[in-house]
Amino acid sequence: MVIPIDYKNISKMKKNTIYSIIAIAIIMGGGLLIIHTFFGSFNPFYVVVSGSMIPTINIGDIVIIKNNSFDTSYNNLKIGDIIVFRAAEAKTDDGKPKVIVHRISDIGTIFEKKVVKTKGDANPYSIPGIDFPIFMENYVGKVEYVIPKIGTISMIITPPINYIIMAIIIGLLIYSIRPKKVEHENETL
């Protein structure tokens, strides 16, 4: 027995899938907006990859920064605050400034501009070009929270593998919420 194709149902399934994709995009965009509003950054999460802040912050910990309130602004930093900044002279392999997490050890001025000096808790001294000078344009944010060891996963799963895994997860999510096709039993007359 031949069962006719229900084109209306297929069209409805396509519409529902498109609506699902749009809903996921809106949820993800809304989530990014909430993160940006609360933390002052679209990416407030940083994975610690060196031991310079041991025992306060360990390798593989995730630090969450904030840079959108009075007490976390560059002008209100205090000695003892732990901050994330882009090193003035230290560069990554692709030429970008290294992102560093260290504690403020001194605050001063150079040419009437505020300048911050930091030091890793495990380091014996501040390193020129890395720990100082740190001006407002180098400042990323103040560490507000530390989540132990969870960053180890992102240290192991690096691009492009992590993007492939995220695409698979999103694909499975879309597949799981799509409308199910109704099976018709064979009927005999």
Beta strands, then each sheet from edge to edge (+ up, - down):
strand 1: 45-47
strand 2: 62-66
strand 3: 82-91
strand 4: 97-110
strand 5: 113-119
strand 6: 139-147
sheet 1: 1+ 2- 6+ 3- 4+ 5-
end
